[in-house]
Amino acid sequence: MNKRCLIKFSHDEKTDLMHYVVYDGDVVVLSKKESTKVPYAQNNKELEVSFDIESKDYDVLKVEIVEDLEYVKKVYNYMIETNNAYFTEGYEDLVALKLYK
């Protein structure tokens, strides 16, 4: 996979894009721990997401925050290998967000 996989998300009237991968059958995004989406996802257990970044419509997906550094490292390395990484300066301050329908 050499194309960048992007999804659009929305929370608290903020909209932005995230790079995602399908890793071990799960849709996974990496995010900085201090990102506003992380506490929002922890509190609400969901995010509004669109896999069509041109669309104005969103699906509400369940989200799980994974802070296990070994898992984050594996996803980070996979994103680098598949040329789909937003973060390239290390994974130590990142968490993984697993998205579920």
Backbone torsions as a table, in degrees:
resi	resn	phi	psi	omega
1	MET	NA	114.5	179.9
2	ASN	-112.9	-5.9	177.4
3	LYS	-89.6	148.2	179.9
4	ARG	-77.3	131.3	179.5
5	CYS	-99.7	113.4	-178.2
6	LEU	-117.4	143.5	170.1
7	ILE	-128.8	153.2	177.8
8	LYS	-101.5	141.3	177.5
9	PHE	-133.5	159.8	-179.6
10	SER	-142.5	140.1	171.5
11	HIS	-162.9	146.5	177.5
12	ASP	46.5	43.4	178.6
13	GLU	63.7	19.7	175.7
14	LYS	-111.2	136.1	177.4
15	THR	-126.5	137.6	179.7
16	ASP	-157.8	177.2	179.1
17	LEU	-110.5	152.4	176.1
18	MET	-136.3	145.1	171.2
19	HIS	-83.2	138.0	178.1
20	TYR	-132.0	160.3	171.4
21	VAL	-136.0	159.0	168.6
22	VAL	-98.1	111.3	-176.0
23	TYR	-122.1	121.3	-175.8
24	ASP	51.0	38.5	176.7
25	GLY	83.7	-1.2	179.9
26	ASP	-110.3	144.6	171.0
27	VAL	-80.0	120.8	-173.1
28	VAL	-130.0	138.7	177.0
29	VAL	-124.0	143.9	171.3
30	LEU	-102.9	144.5	-178.8
31	SER	-146.1	150.2	171.9
32	LYS	-65.7	143.1	-178.9
33	LYS	-57.7	-35.5	-175.8
34	GLU	-85.5	1.7	176.8
35	SER	-61.2	144.9	-179.0
36	THR	-65.0	-23.7	-179.3
37	LYS	-71.7	-24.7	-177.4
38	VAL	-67.2	-54.5	177.8
39	PRO	-64.8	-33.4	177.1
40	TYR	-60.6	-47.3	-179.8
41	ALA	-65.5	-38.5	178.5
42	GLN	-63.8	-40.7	-177.9
43	ASN	-75.9	-38.2	-173.2
44	ASN	-101.1	-16.3	179.8
45	LYS	61.5	21.8	178.6
46	GLU	-160.5	161.0	174.1
47	LEU	-138.8	150.1	170.9
48	GLU	-85.1	122.8	-171.8
49	VAL	-135.1	144.9	172.1
50	SER	-132.4	127.0	176.2
51	PHE	-81.9	-9.1	173.7
52	ASP	-105.5	101.0	-172.7
53	ILE	-69.0	-12.2	176.3
54	GLU	-86.5	-17.9	-175.5
55	SER	-75.1	150.9	174.1
56	LYS	-95.2	-3.7	-178.8
57	ASP	-97.2	147.4	179.9
58	TYR	-127.9	152.4	169.0
59	ASP	-105.5	144.4	175.5
60	VAL	-90.5	116.4	-178.6
61	LEU	-113.8	143.4	173.3
62	LYS	-66.9	147.4	179.7
63	VAL	-136.5	138.8	176.4
64	GLU	-120.0	130.2	176.9
65	ILE	-90.8	124.7	179.0
66	VAL	-113.7	116.2	-178.9
67	GLU	-101.9	-2.8	178.8
68	ASP	-59.6	113.7	-173.5
69	LEU	-62.4	-32.6	178.6
70	GLU	-65.9	-42.0	177.6
71	TYR	-65.7	-45.7	179.3
72	VAL	-58.2	-41.9	178.9
73	LYS	-60.9	-43.7	-179.8
74	LYS	-63.3	-44.0	178.7
75	VAL	-65.7	-43.8	178.5
76	TYR	-56.6	-50.0	179.8
77	ASN	-62.6	-39.5	178.0
78	TYR	-63.1	-40.6	178.6
79	MET	-64.6	-39.5	176.9
80	ILE	-63.9	-47.4	-178.3
81	GLU	-61.1	-35.2	-176.8
82	THR	-93.4	9.9	178.5
83	ASN	57.4	41.7	-178.8
84	ASN	-133.4	34.6	-176.0
85	ALA	-99.2	133.1	169.5
86	TYR	-90.1	-40.8	179.0
87	PHE	-93.8	128.3	-178.1
88	THR	-131.2	3.5	-176.1
89	GLU	-107.3	21.7	179.2
90	GLY	117.7	167.7	-172.8
91	TYR	-121.4	-0.8	-171.3
92	GLU	-61.5	-29.9	-179.2
93	ASP	-105.6	24.0	-179.1
94	LEU	-109.8	158.0	170.0
95	VAL	-128.4	161.5	176.9
96	ALA	-104.4	139.4	173.2
97	LEU	-112.3	117.3	175.6
98	LYS	-95.4	129.0	-178.1
99	LEU	-106.7	135.4	-178.4
100	TYR	-132.2	144.0	173.5
101	LYS	-80.9	NA	NA
